[in-house]
């Protein structure tokens, strides 16, 4: 996780030294939402879809829908009970539902299973990509007098997801020059998002940081995001889901809160500093919880022996 912290530190120092001016956060936000995130989606879905993947795809979608639906329900209930300012309620809900399934997810999946892990993760993330670009935006805009359906369904993220899924099932891929461009531009997303978090934290007073570190709601959000919700996927043990698929599903569901929450809060008027600290909070503790989740899966695998 060290590279993530270094990236955030770059943003922090850059803002403190005024290398990143007062308007830099808004520019970085726009760049991510409309250029780098869509490119990352198109690159992630640029893989070969074979008939042999159909069964795996069905299990991955089933587990993704299950944990996302449970996350939305749980976060909504917790949000209603939370005694938080209006600008923090949507952030709180988003921190529980949406995880950093891009950079960290890809890194962990590749370490464990190589290119096959990347394919599984990409398929598992399809429903997530649709949700974060629709419901994720809705969380921050639902109190507006009228719903802007164009923003919800005709934004770069959802359009990129639709195009990416179409290309996934077609027997063709992007030309090499486009694929390389999507990869290079898309991989800018995580460094930019962490630099944004660092920059936003640089504008925060130490008294606010101390206050957030004692905020029980951030501890609750991290607990549900990193451990409680991912562990509910163990119910799929009863259905004999192949071990590699369950590993990808559980570990991906247990990724720390998405930096996109900070981007949305910055763009749509939420508490971006609260969002930044929430992301940092869960990212710090995922260093412990990701190995713990994998250890639990390995123990269950050895104990049950149902995935020979």
Residue pairs with C-beta under 8 A, 6 or more apart in sequence:
1 104
1 283
1 284
1 286
1 287
4 103
4 104
4 190
4 194
4 283
5 283
7 190
7 191
7 194
7 195
7 198
8 194
8 195
8 197
8 198
8 201
8 280
9 198
10 194
10 195
10 198
11 20
11 194
11 195
11 196
11 197
11 198
11 199
11 200
11 201
11 202
12 198
12 199
12 201
12 202
13 19
13 198
13 202
14 20
14 195
14 198
14 199
14 202
15 24
15 198
15 199
15 202
15 203
16 202
20 195
20 199
24 199
25 196
25 199
25 200
25 266
25 272
26 266
28 192
28 195
28 196
28 199
29 196
29 263
29 266
29 267
30 267
31 192
32 189
32 192
32 193
32 196
32 263
33 155
33 156
33 157
33 263
33 267
34 156
35 156
35 185
36 185
36 186
36 188
36 189
36 192
37 156
37 157
37 160
37 186
37 189
37 260
38 156
38 157
38 159
38 160
39 160
39 181
39 182
39 185
39 186
39 189
40 102
40 182
40 185
40 186
40 187
40 189
41 129
41 157
41 160
41 161
41 164
41 186
42 160
42 163
42 164
42 167
42 174
42 182
42 186
43 179
43 182
43 183
43 186
43 187
44 102
44 106
44 122
44 125
44 164
44 186
45 122
45 126
45 161
45 164
45 165
45 167
45 168
46 164
46 167
46 168
46 173
46 174
46 179
46 182
47 118
47 119
47 122
47 168
48 173
49 57
49 168
49 169
53 119
53 123
56 120
56 123
56 242
56 245
57 123
59 236
59 241
59 242
59 245
60 120
60 123
60 124
60 245
60 248
60 249
61 123
61 124
61 126
61 127
62 236
63 124
63 233
63 236
63 241
63 245
63 246
63 249
64 124
64 125
64 126
64 127
64 128
64 249
65 127
66 232
66 233
66 236
67 229
67 230
67 232
67 233
67 249
67 253
68 97
68 127
68 128
68 131
70 229
70 232
71 96
71 97
71 224
71 229
72 97
72 131
72 135
74 96
74 224
74 229
75 92
75 93
75 94
75 96
75 97
75 224
76 93
78 92
78 93
78 96
78 220
78 221
78 224
79 89
79 90
79 92
79 93
82 89
82 92
82 217
84 92
84 217
85 271
86 143
87 265
87 269
87 270
87 271
87 274
88 217
88 270
88 271
88 274
90 139
90 140
90 142
90 265
90 270
91 261
91 265
91 270
91 271
91 274
91 275
91 278
92 217
92 221
92 278
93 139
94 136
94 139
94 140
94 257
94 258
94 261
94 264
94 265
94 275
95 218
95 221
95 222
95 225
95 257
95 261
95 275
95 278
95 279
95 282
96 221
96 224
96 225
96 229
96 257
97 131
97 135
97 136
97 139
98 128
98 131
98 132
98 136
98 257
98 258
98 260
98 261
99 105
99 225
99 252
99 253
99 254
99 255
99 256
99 257
99 258
100 190
100 255
100 256
100 257
100 258
100 259
100 279
100 283
101 121
101 125
101 128
101 252
101 255
101 258
102 189
102 190
103 189
103 190
104 255
104 256
104 286
105 121
105 125
105 251
105 252
105 255
106 118
106 121
108 251
108 290
109 117
109 118
109 120
109 121
109 248
109 251
109 252
110 117
110 118
111 117
112 247
112 251
112 294
113 120
113 244
113 247
113 248
116 244
117 244
117 248
120 244
120 245
120 248
121 248
121 252
124 248
124 249
124 252
125 252
126 161
126 165
129 157
129 161
129 164
130 158
130 161
132 157
132 258
132 260
133 155
133 157
133 158
133 161
134 152
134 153
134 158
136 260
136 261
136 264
137 151
137 152
137 155
137 264
137 268
138 147
138 152
139 264
140 264
140 265
140 267
140 268
140 269
140 270
141 147
141 148
141 151
141 152
141 268
152 158
167 173
167 174
173 179
174 182
190 259
193 259
193 260
193 262
193 263
194 259
196 259
196 262
196 263
196 266
197 259
197 262
197 276
197 279
197 280
200 262
200 266
200 272
200 273
200 276
201 209
201 273
201 276
201 277
201 280
203 273
204 273
204 276
204 277
208 273
209 277
212 218
212 273
212 274
212 277
212 281
213 277
213 281
218 277
218 278
218 281
219 281
221 257
221 278
221 281
221 282
222 256
222 257
222 278
222 281
222 282
222 285
225 254
225 256
225 257
225 282
226 254
226 256
226 282
226 285
226 286
226 289
227 254
227 289
227 292
227 293
229 253
229 254
230 250
230 251
230 253
230 254
230 293
231 250
231 293
231 296
233 246
233 249
233 250
233 253
234 246
234 250
234 300
236 246
236 249
237 246
237 300
237 304
237 306
240 306
240 307
241 249
242 307
243 297
243 301
243 307
246 297
247 294
247 297
250 293
250 297
251 290
251 293
251 294
254 286
254 289
254 290
254 293
255 286
255 290
256 279
256 282
256 283
256 285
256 286
257 278
257 279
257 281
257 282
257 283
258 279
259 279
261 275
261 278
261 279
262 272
262 275
262 276
262 279
264 270
264 275
265 271
265 272
265 274
265 275
266 272
266 275
301 307
